[in-house]
Amino acid sequence: MRVDKFLKLSRIIKRRTVAHDAASKNHILVNDKPAKPSKEIKVDDIITVKYFHRIILLKVLKLDERANKESAKDMYEIIEIKEQ
C-alpha cells in the first residue's frame, strides 16, 4: 500500500492530497528515510509524520484497503507524539 493512501485510510491525515503533499515535502519518513508519496509500506514499518506543530511516530500493524472509521485505529500503533 502506498504511504499516502495508508495515512488517509488510517485517518492520520484526513485527505490523500494532503498526505501526498506532505510526503512530497519530506514531512513523511518511513524507517527514518524520506518517503515519496508512492513509497510502498508493509507491516512493522515505522512511519514518522511531521504535521503542523507535532511529530507522530507510529508503527504499521496491518494494511486494510477497506478500513472504516472503527477499524482505522487498528491499522497502527502510536509510539510517540512530540510537540514542536
C-alpha positions in Angstrom: 0.0 0.0 0.0 1.2 3.5 -0.8 2.2 5.6 2.2 -0.1 8.5 1.2 -3.1 6.1 0.9 -2.2 4.4 4.2 -2.2 7.8 6.0 -5.6 8.7 4.5 -7.2 5.3 5.2 -5.9 5.1 8.8 -7.2 8.7 9.3 -3.9 10.1 10.4 -4.2 12.7 7.7 -7.7 13.5 6.5 -7.2 13.8 2.8 -4.9 11.9 0.4 -3.9 15.0 -1.4 -2.6 16.5 1.9 -0.7 13.3 2.7 0.7 13.4 -0.9 1.9 16.9 -0.4 3.4 16.2 3.0 5.4 13.3 1.5 6.5 15.4 -1.4 7.9 18.0 1.0 9.8 15.3 3.1 7.4 15.6 6.1 6.9 11.8 6.0 9.7 9.3 6.9 9.4 5.5 6.6 12.0 3.7 8.7 13.9 7.1 9.1 14.2 7.7 5.4 12.3 10.4 3.4 9.4 8.7 1.6 7.8 9.8 -1.7 4.0 9.5 -1.8 4.2 6.3 -3.8 6.5 4.5 -1.3 5.1 1.1 -0.6 4.9 0.3 3.1 4.5 -3.0 4.8 3.5 -4.3 8.3 6.1 -3.4 11.0 7.3 -0.3 9.2 7.9 2.8 11.4 6.4 6.0 9.9 7.2 9.5 11.2 4.8 12.2 10.3 5.7 15.9 10.7 2.4 17.5 10.7 1.6 21.1 11.8 3.4 21.5 15.1 3.8 17.9 16.1 5.8 14.8 15.1 3.9 11.5 15.3 5.9 8.3 15.3 3.8 5.2 14.6 4.2 1.5 13.7 2.1 -0.1 10.9 0.2 -3.1 12.4 -1.9 -4.0 9.3 -2.8 -2.9 5.9 -6.6 -2.8 5.2 -7.8 -1.4 1.9 -11.4 -1.3 3.2 -10.8 0.3 6.6 -13.8 2.1 8.1 -13.8 4.6 10.9 -13.8 1.9 13.6 -11.1 -0.4 12.1 -8.8 2.5 11.1 -7.3 2.7 14.6 -6.3 -1.0 14.4 -4.0 -0.3 11.4 -1.3 1.4 13.5 0.1 1.9 17.0 1.3 5.3 18.1 4.8 5.1 19.5 5.3 8.7 20.4 3.9 12.2 19.8 6.2 15.2 20.1 5.0 18.8 20.2 7.3 21.3 18.5 
